[in-house]
Amino acid sequence: MGIGVGIFLIVVGAILTFALDVTVAGINLDVVGWILMLAGLAGLVLFFYFWNRRRAPRAVVTERHTYDDAGQPPG
């Protein structure tokens, strides 16, 4: 989930919760709106967490193997 999808879920959830005054049998649109807003917020938090983790500097370890060319392997 990217930034756009997270913001979209928050906006749709806010519209369902605060702007609509419609009654649907069997579904509470206020609860659906709150769930969508929380899902969008969780998606944004996870996106930024993994984005910052990916950009963090990492240590690079390199190993160098040298062999003697006298005909015998080392060891």
N, C-alpha and C positions, 0 to 999 in steps of 0.2 A: 504494500500500500504506500503510495507516495503522498506528497504534500497536497496535491489537488484532490485526491480521493478523500483524504482526511478532512479537508476543509468542506468539501461537498457534503459529507455525512453530517458534519456539525451544522451546516446551513439547513439541510433538509430536516434534521431533528429539531432545530429551533423553530422552523416554520410549523412543523407538526405540533410542537408543544405550545408555542406562544401565539401563533397567528391564526390557526384554524379553530373554528368553533363548530365542528361537525361531529355528529354521533354516528358511529358505525357499530352495528350489532356484533358483540363478541370481541371487539378490539378496542382497547383504550388507547387512543392516538397520543395522549400525553405520555404514557409509558413508552410507547414505541419511539416517540421523539427523544425522550431522555436516553433511551438505549442507543439510538443512533448517534446522539451527541457524545456519549461516553465512548462508543466505538471509534468515532472520528478522533477524539482526543487521545485515546490509547494508541491509535495508529500513528498520529503525529509524534507522540512521545517516543514510540519505538523507532520510527523513521530517523529522528534526530539522534537517538542513542546509537544506532548502528552506523549512521553517517559519520558521527564524530569518532566512533571506534575505528572505522575504516581509514580515516585521515590521520590517526595518531601515528607518530613516528615509531618505527620498529627497528630492533637491532638486527643486523645482517651478520650471520656467521658463515665464514668461508673456511673450508679445510683444504689444505694443500698437501698432496701426497707426492713424495719424491722417491724415485727408485734409482738404485745404483745400477749403472749400465755394465757391470762386470759379469753379467751372466747369471748371477744368483739373485732370486727374489729376497727382499728383506724379511727378517723374522725368524 
